[in-house]
Amino acid sequence: MNVAVEHIATDQPPDDAKARDLDYGWQSGNQIELLENGEAYFPKVFEAMRAAQREILLETFILFEDKVGFELKDILIEAAQRGVKVVASLDGFGCGELSVSFLRELAEAGVAVQMFDPASKTLGIRTNWFRRLHRKIVVVDAAVAFIGGINFSADHLGDFGPEAKQDYAVQIVGPAVADLHHFALAQSGRQVRTRRGWRRRPQRPAPWATSEEDGLVRLIYRDNVQHRDDIEEAYIHALSKARTRAVIANAYFFPGYRLLREIRNAARRGVHVQLIMQGQPDVLLAKLAARMLYDYLLKDGVVIHEYCQRPLHGKVALVDDDWSTVGSSNLDPLSLALNLEANVLIRDRAFNQQLYESLEALARNHCRTMPEKRKPRLWLWRLTVGFLVFHVMRHFPVLTGWLPAHKPRLKPIESPAHDV
């Protein structure tokens, strides 16, 4: 039997006028639950999928054939067999080791599997490194949505061992689910219906919610067309308005100068700014790159913690007592200039406090704090190696932009031998 897997194009959203330039506003009246690590996330999302009656939309960067991946596969197959429409959009790099048999079981059950930028190996090496589908979104029955940084893999569970990841996601119930549903449908190339019970056309939002009520949620995302900087701009805007505190916990921290300057400026005007970085990284270069920025930030009062218990994979932040963000976007060149990403902005005091207490406990119990006055590096190192590394990494997305891009299309592949 042939395994039907579909291409998703890399640089643009689907070639459908209704799906272009989606820009979502603030939605009020939502219930938001913080889910920390796989222990909280997987039971919630699997419970929602098992209860699905009409539709499951899933996007993930990584799906492994381990105990989490096999449980997800069984749930999706069971849902499809009872008549639920199931669409699973997977990244061709992050899910590049999935076996043909794994995909065949899903396809035979009626699950629509889509692979973003699949590519065969060259000399045993995968070549589809850039422009990744890095989002992690699940929407069930257009009634409950999940978004964050957690992939479907066992390394998000504590029993995985010392390399288990520290990460965050949220469950959303309320009007904002319609935005996530509309977005997931549009990005998967499915028809976006607008009649009653589905999603109205989004309107261009104000960048900052002005209402004093809680439960406000706004979906933001980046693509390689008209929303290249939306997530970075949201961080910059929030930090520019910070009055008392700001906490950023991010796995891969190497932002551009505008965001760095806004972090520094917030600290200069008396905001208590804390950064939680990787102290035990799964990618050593990420730690080295982040440490190049320490002196610039520490001298103006930014407090920097390195999380040392296990790899930090989170992508969360909060400002003052009511603004927060959770999603898939790191603050590095890949996420801010190449990958397809999605975050939610949240204006809710109870959620903000819960996230703050979680991050404070992390910083207090499992981090080392960088001293304000560090031993100065040799001036020659700073002038040469530091300068070169910083600018090479910052301009890396421009260099990759010279690589061939892909046209926006969905193309079915009818071969079980396709190496995904």
Stockholm file with secondary structure:
# STOCKHOLM 1.0

chainA/1-420         MNVAVEHIATDQPPDDAKARDLDYGWQSGNQIELLENGEAYFPKVFEAMRAAQREILLETFILFEDKVGFELKDILIEAAQRGVKVVASLDGFGCGELSVSFLRELAEAGVAVQMFDPASKTLGIRTNWFRRLHRKIVVVDAAVAFIGGINFSADHLGDFGPEAKQDYAVQIVGPAVADLHHFALAQSGRQVRTRRGWRRRPQRPAPWATSEEDGLVRLIYRDNVQHRDDIEEAYIHALSKARTRAVIANAYFFPGYRLLREIRNAARRGVHVQLIMQGQPDVLLAKLAARMLYDYLLKDGVVIHEYCQRPLHGKVALVDDDWSTVGSSNLDPLSLALNLEANVLIRDRAFNQQLYESLEALARNHCRTMPEKRKPRLWLWRLTVGFLVFHVMRHFPVLTGWLPAHKPRLKPIESPAHDV
#=GR chainA/1-420 SS CCCCEEEECSSSCCSCGGGSSCCCCCBCSCEEEEEEHHHHHHHHHHHHHHTCSSEEEEEESCBCSSHHHHHHHHHHHHHHHTTCEEEEEEETTTTTTCCHHHHHHHHHHTCEEEEESCCCCBTTBCCCCSSCBCCCEEEETTTEEEEESCCBSGGGSGGGCTTCCBCEEEEEESTHHHHHHHHHHHHTTCCCCCSTTSCCCCCCCCSSCCCCCSCEEEEEEECSSSCSSHHHHHHHHHHHTCSSEEEEEESSBCCCHHHHHHHHHHHHTTCEEEEEEESSCSSHHHHHHHHTTHHHHHTTTCEEEEECSSCBCCEEEEETTTEEEEESCCBSHHHHHTSBEEEEEEECHHHHHHHHHHHHHHHHHHEEECCSSCCCCCHHHIIIIIHHHHHHHHTHHHHHTTSCCCCSCCCEECCTTCCC
#=GC SS_cons         CCCCEEEECSSSCCSCGGGSSCCCCCBCSCEEEEEEHHHHHHHHHHHHHHTCSSEEEEEESCBCSSHHHHHHHHHHHHHHHTTCEEEEEEETTTTTTCCHHHHHHHHHHTCEEEEESCCCCBTTBCCCCSSCBCCCEEEETTTEEEEESCCBSGGGSGGGCTTCCBCEEEEEESTHHHHHHHHHHHHTTCCCCCSTTSCCCCCCCCSSCCCCCSCEEEEEEECSSSCSSHHHHHHHHHHHTCSSEEEEEESSBCCCHHHHHHHHHHHHTTCEEEEEEESSCSSHHHHHHHHTTHHHHHTTTCEEEEECSSCBCCEEEEETTTEEEEESCCBSHHHHHTSBEEEEEEECHHHHHHHHHHHHHHHHHHEEECCSSCCCCCHHHIIIIIHHHHHHHHTHHHHHTTSCCCCSCCCEECCTTCCC
//
